[in-house]
Amino acid sequence: MCYIAELYISESGNNPVEDFIMVQDIETQDWILSGIRQFEQHKGRINNQNLETKHIRNKVFELKFKKLSIRILFAYHPVKRKVILLLSGVIKKRADLKNADIKTAEDRYDEVKNRA
């Protein structure tokens, strides 16, 4: 059975991951959406010529697009089985992720966990 990718939505109704995707050019949007579909089909773990997943810290992982400098930070949903929670989208221009980006994803995960 496949997993389902769910976008993080803040308590105020903002959808920062969707907003991040929508400001990218059309080709990049296609890459991201295609990658998310592959990610769902591979049950949250993937490593091929275009994509890979990697544990970052605590409950946070990254979906890495090898041909883009884009990362989608995610976690496995704290309550819903087989749901991957997409927490944040970042443009990564250096070798490692910024602690602030990781902290944002962790805070969003905690918010979802506390709402459940």
C-alpha positions in Angstrom: 0.0 0.0 0.0 1.2 3.5 -0.8 1.7 6.3 1.5 -0.1 9.7 1.3 1.7 13.0 1.4 -0.2 15.6 3.4 0.7 19.2 3.4 1.2 21.0 6.7 -1.4 23.6 7.3 -0.9 26.1 10.2 -3.6 26.8 12.8 -4.3 30.0 11.0 -4.9 28.1 7.7 -1.6 29.0 5.9 -0.1 26.3 3.7 3.6 27.2 3.5 4.6 24.1 1.5 2.1 24.7 -1.2 3.0 28.4 -1.3 6.7 27.4 -1.7 5.9 25.1 -4.6 3.7 27.6 -6.3 6.3 30.3 -6.4 8.7 28.0 -8.3 8.8 28.0 -12.1 6.5 25.5 -13.9 9.3 23.1 -14.7 10.5 23.0 -11.0 6.8 22.6 -9.9 6.5 19.6 -12.2 9.8 18.1 -10.8 8.6 18.6 -7.2 5.1 17.2 -7.7 6.4 14.2 -9.7 8.9 13.6 -6.9 6.2 13.7 -4.3 4.1 11.2 -6.2 7.1 8.8 -6.5 7.8 9.3 -2.8 4.2 8.3 -2.0 4.5 5.2 -4.1 7.8 4.1 -2.5 6.3 4.3 1.0 8.3 7.3 2.1 11.7 5.9 1.2 13.4 6.5 -2.1 16.8 6.5 -3.6 17.2 6.7 -7.4 18.9 8.9 -10.0 16.5 11.9 -9.3 15.5 11.6 -5.6 16.6 10.4 -2.2 15.4 10.7 1.3 17.7 11.3 4.3 17.2 11.6 8.0 18.1 15.0 9.3 17.3 15.3 13.0 14.7 13.9 15.5 11.6 13.3 13.5 12.6 15.4 10.4 13.7 13.9 7.1 14.4 15.6 3.8 13.3 14.7 0.3 16.2 15.7 -1.9 15.8 16.5 -5.5 19.3 15.6 -7.0 18.8 17.9 -10.1 17.5 20.8 -8.1 18.6 22.8 -5.1 15.2 22.2 -3.5 14.5 20.2 -0.4 11.2 19.3 1.1 11.4 18.6 4.8 9.0 16.0 6.1 8.1 13.7 9.0 5.9 10.6 9.3 2.6 11.8 10.7 2.4 11.5 14.5 -1.1 9.9 14.5 -2.2 8.9 11.0 -0.7 5.7 9.7 0.9 5.8 6.2 0.8 9.5 6.0 3.9 11.6 5.3 3.6 15.2 6.5 5.3 17.7 4.3 6.5 20.4 6.7 8.6 22.9 4.8 10.2 23.6 1.4 13.6 25.2 1.2 16.1 26.2 -1.5 19.4 24.7 -0.4 22.4 26.6 -1.6 25.0 25.3 0.8 26.3 21.8 1.7 24.1 21.5 4.8 20.6 22.7 5.8 20.3 25.8 8.0 19.4 25.0 11.6 16.6 27.6 11.3 15.0 25.5 8.5 15.3 22.3 10.5 13.8 24.1 13.6 10.9 25.4 11.5 10.1 21.8 10.4 10.4 20.5 14.0 8.2 23.2 15.3 5.5 22.5 12.7 5.7 18.8 13.5 5.3 19.5 17.2 2.3 21.7 16.4 0.6 19.0 14.4 1.4 16.5 17.1 -0.1 18.7 19.8 -3.3 19.3 17.7 -3.9 15.5 17.4 
